[in-house]
């Protein structure tokens, strides 16, 4: 059968390996596996959210309130915008997809950093758009500007902070850049890890309301998958001016999040204390990774997220390190596929990290 | 901001009104509301599935196994196909979306029945495709053949049984029709209510394995939203030959169902007894609606689903009936928007239906 020609060019995203797969492939006891490959919150779901879901589990047969009245109300209060400035997606990932389909077809151009969230490129290619990338691995606004001047773009993706590398641009630099962008170019500010970045350094904080009021061509994306510890529930949101939100709604299928997801997100927003605690612990533990890397003599990227990227330079092959860790039950993300000799490790809990250092010692000794 | 021109033509799907909205708008106590608008299973979720979800609710922070190994294994055993013949979506709805994007762009044609599941048209228009419809409300294969001969089609949608009307073509007639269809036309056989149809009449049964082996250009869609009582969890599946499944995978975002959804679907497949019981009760209760309609002198469509469509002819306006029912706490679906003077009522539980007849009596008396 013949299919849409634009798909010839589309590759499939490789998700972090799940625990189930490592159990199947390597016969390791699930209890002994440490999964630090998908930047999940290692402190688990908020107990208050878990309790809520246990209470209402019997409602699984009922479709969710598709207006998402209560969740949009809570989000619009949190961010001081109107509910009509908010759209909820199955992960902020789905809002990315809506953005691409709202703006792009096979004649469109999409601009992004060389090493950034893989789905930007995959979604762009699903529409047949051309993907333009800057040269440096990390976000470089001079290169963004030069590329934009040369090629133009229908969409620009800024990942602030950037996944999978962890770096983050300053808000002031981003704003200076945005002033140079045409009002018909949609700029997607992906804030999936913003809670972490703004905790570490106030200069990184992007305020969605201020962003969309200053630059009506911007959309801010947030997620419940990271600091809010609901990665498995698939829920994120976009905040933008109404003309953008209305168009994205045309691409949203009804019931795009589950009944339990809707309740979990509403409940999670009531427990910000849990979120704050997780973020503080994250950076305490990140210090230990930085010390570890310095001690071993390899580089790392200063991270504004809940993961750290360790660069091996000429010392080791990240592919080998990741594979050896996997066989010992530690799942991390090898970045070879992104053209970087590095691994990305989610900052785990204290106990997990202690064990990771032990096993990493063992692996590095073996590969030396 | 300018958006993709094809979206100018896209309207937004209107979902059945949720209980929350009726509470907000009419101040009715949630306990007094009977929602029979979205064809949810009135017998609730299987207690075994609910128990499972309560046990694992704490896993909400973890992404699901994106390979969906266990669920695909269970589905492929049930349908006697290979896991590589299966794709899982956020509702079978999402598989519809994949199918359209896999085949269509603005030069494509999509053929469907005049009054059928609204998302077929919405997804088609998202790609800018032309939508061709048969003339009769109910599926009419002669008209499908004539339209296909005249216009051709990249995709044909067959809804077996048909939502929102409830009628169902015989399998033999469908097969005779499929023999005349070009191998490059993708035929989507939407079996969302097949469990009901094949229970009522063996002649309606479509066997997915036989379908895709006989007609490699067909995809069969199934869902957990109806007989399996997981509407709120958003999970369905497509069964097709590998070349089709592989292409659809290019359009699937990672983690397209939730961690709890994955577990719920796996568990639901273990409790077929619950499903069988629900379906038997459904048709017992449907008899009462048929009797009620005959008694009141209005028409209904012989239904192979878990809903019934009552046609008011010149007797009443379905819009008025639906609105009056709503104000008394009974949510049904008015089909005026589909160009039919009828309401679609999900077959509720015995208690619900008894109350519906009482309230409907009151409304019809008022509107007489």
Interface residues (C-beta under 8 A of the other chain):
Chain A: X1 X2 X3 X4 X6 X7 X10 X11 X12 X13 X15 X16 X18 X19 X20 X21 X24 X35 X38 X40 X41 X43 X44 X45 X49 X50 X53 X54 X57 X58 X59 X60 X61 X62 X63 X64 X65 X66 X67 X69 X70 X90 X91 X93 X94 X97 X101 X102 X103 X104 X105 X119 X126 X183 X184 X186 X216 X217 X225 X229 X230 X231 X232 X233 X234 X243 X244 X247 X249 X250 X251 X252 X253 X254 X255 X256 X257 X258 X259 X260 X261 X264
Chain B: X1 X2 X3 X4 X6 X7 X10 X11 X12 X13 X15 X16 X18 X19 X20 X21 X24 X35 X38 X40 X41 X43 X44 X45 X49 X50 X53 X54 X57 X58 X59 X60 X61 X62 X63 X64 X65 X66 X67 X69 X70 X90 X91 X93 X94 X97 X101 X102 X103 X104 X105 X119 X126 X183 X184 X186 X216 X217 X225 X229 X230 X231 X232 X233 X234 X243 X244 X247 X249 X250 X251 X252 X253 X254 X255 X256 X257 X258 X259 X260 X261 X264
